[in-house]
């Protein structure tokens, strides 16, 4: 299928909601899928702590769901919420409350200095970092406190960095790398390939590309003039940029 730009990606989510597939439902599946891919990547480098960085919007909610699953599978999870939890949205705040009740002890960083310190602690000795800071709706250079989190993550460079849907700081439509931009080893695109991730210029930021289903109905793709990808059995598939 043709990759979607930022506008069509947002339209796809709206179309799904109009068809009765709620954002919270998609978030639950997306987070589970991200946890599955994270576990797969951990198998490449060996078991160890996972730093999970959550920002505003649906990506932050996806990361919070992934944290719950990974912790349930026995992975040592270090959870950081970067920014005001209000910005997570209703669904994300619900997931944050669940993480707190489950004892995941999320650190909340609302300033640049707090973000830098919290992310540094989470990344110490981590084998994988999960980037859920910014999503397809991001515009321009990331602002604080997310910018400090991205810079700290890039300096730490853990063995694997998995970006949810696209690296934070990457333009979802053009593939332009804003300043700063997460330098991921792997990017798990959710539901549909994103045009920015497939751009040649984005290759150094996205690393390996993967595509996974989150249960978007075919009618939602049709509503935005796209064809649903042929994803079978819920498995992640590698995507060739060429």
N, C-alpha and C positions, 0 to 999 in steps of 0.2 A: 504494500500500500504506500501511497505518497505520505511523507511525513507531514505533521501538522505544525502550523505556526502557533504563536501564543494566542491569537484571537480564536482560532479554530479549537485549540485545546480547551479554552475557557467555554466556548460554545458547546463542546462535547459534554462537559460536566453539567451545564445547564440543561441540555437536552435529556440527559440521563435523569436528572431530578424531575423534569416535567413528565417523564415516563414512569415515575414512582420509585426510582432507584436513588435512595437518599445519600447525601454526602457521607453521613456517618457509616452507612453500609459499605460504600466504596473505600473509605478510610480503613475500616476493619480488614478488608481483604488486602489493600495495599500494604498495610503494616505487616501483615502475616507474610505476604510475598517478599517484602524487603528483608524480613528476618530469615526467611529461607535462603535468599541469595547471600546474605551476610554469613550464614552458617557454612554455605558452600565455599565462600572465599576464605573463611577461617581454616578450612581443611587444607588449603594450599600453603598456609604459613605456620600452622600449629595453633593449638588452643591458647587463649590468653584473654585479657580484658578487652572489652569493646567500649569505646567512647561514642556516645550517641548525642549529637548536637541538634537541638530542636530550635527552630525559629517560629516566625508567625505563619499563619495560613495552614493549608491542608498538609504541606510537607512536614511541618512540625507535628501535626497530629499523627501522620503516618509513622514518623520516627518514634513517637511515644508508644504506639501500638507495637512496633517492632521491638522496643525495649522490653515490653511485657513478655512477649513470646521468647525472646532470647534468654531472659532471666529464668523463665519457666523451664527452659532446656538446659539449665545449669551453667550458662555463660555469665561471667562476671561483667555486669553492666555498670557503666559510669555515665549517668544521665545529666546533661546540662541543658537548661532552658535559657536561651540567649534572647533577652528582650523582656518587655512587659508581658506577663501571661495573658493580659486582656487581649493582646494582639493575636493570640492563638485562635480566636473565634470560639463560638459556643462549643463546637465539636471538639476542638483541641483542648479547651479548658476541661471538658468532661474527661478526656483521656489523661490529662495531667492529674486531675483529682483521683482517678483510678490508680495511677502510678504511685501517688503518695500513699493511698490506702494499702497498696500492695507492698509498701516498704522499700521502694526503689530509691528513695531519698534523693530526688532531683535537686541539683543546685540551680538557683535562679540568679542570673546576672543581668542587670539592667543598665550598666554603664560600661564604657570601653575598658577601664582598668579591671573591673570585676569580671568581665567576659574573658579578658586575656588570662587572668589568674585561674579562673574556674576551668577553662578549656585546657590550660597547661597541666593542671592537676589530673584532669580526666585522661589526657593523652599519655601521661607518664607510663611507659611500659606497655601501652595498648598495642594490640596486634592489628586492630581494625578500627577505623572511625567511620561512623555513619553520618553523612551530611544531609540534614533535614532543615537547614537554615533558611533558604529562600527557594521559591518555586518559579513556575513559568510566568507568574505575574510580575516578577521583578523588573524594574526599569532603572537604567543608569547604574552608576557606581553604588555598591552596597554602602549603607550608612551604619553608623555606630548604634548598638554595640556589636552588630553582626560582622562589621568589617574587621574588628580586632580578633574576633573568633576565627575568621577565615585566615587571617595572616598567621595566627598562632598555629592553626592546623597545617598550613603549608610549610611552616618552619619545622614543625615536629616530624612531618612526613612519615607516619606509621607505615608498616608493610603494605597494608591495603586501606584504601579510602573509597568507600562506596557512596556515590551521590544518588540521592533519591530523585528520579525523574530527569534531573540535569544538575550539573555542578552549580552551586550558589555563586552568582556573579556572572553566569553565562547568559547571553541573550537567547531566549527560547526560539526566536524566529531567525536571526541572522547568524548566530554562533559567535558573535563578537564577545571577547573576553573583557569584561569591565574590570576596574581596579578597586579592590582585589577580586580574584576569582579562585574558587577552590580548584586545586589540581588533583583530580581524582585518578585512581588506578582503574576504577570501574564505575559505570553509570547504569543504573537500572531504570529504564524508561517504562512508565506505567501506562498500560492500556493501549498506547499508540506511540510510534516513534516521533520524536520532536525534531523539527527541521534544524534548529540550532545545533543540536547534538551531532547531526549527521554532516554538518558543514566541515569541510576539510580543515579550516582554520581552528576548529574546536578540538581537534584530535588530541592535542597535548593536555587539554583540560579534562576531557571525558574519559580518557583511557579506553578500556574495552567497553563496548556497548552491549547491553542486554535488553530484551523486551519481554515483559510479563503481563499476563491478563489480570484485571481486577474486577471483571464481571460487568463491564459496560455493555449494554444491549446493542445488537446490530442496528436497531432503529435509531439509536442515538448517533451512530456514525452516519447513517443515511441523512439525518437532519442537518448535518454540517457538510454534506456533499462528499463524504469519505466512505471508503470501504473498510469493514472491520478486518484486522489482521488475522491470519490463519494460525491461531494459537490453540494447540490441542493439549488436553490433560493438565492444564494449569502450569506447565513447566516453563521456566525461563529459557529463552533461546538467544544465542549470540547473534548480533546484527553486524553485517558487513557494511562499513561506511561507503565502499565503492559500489 
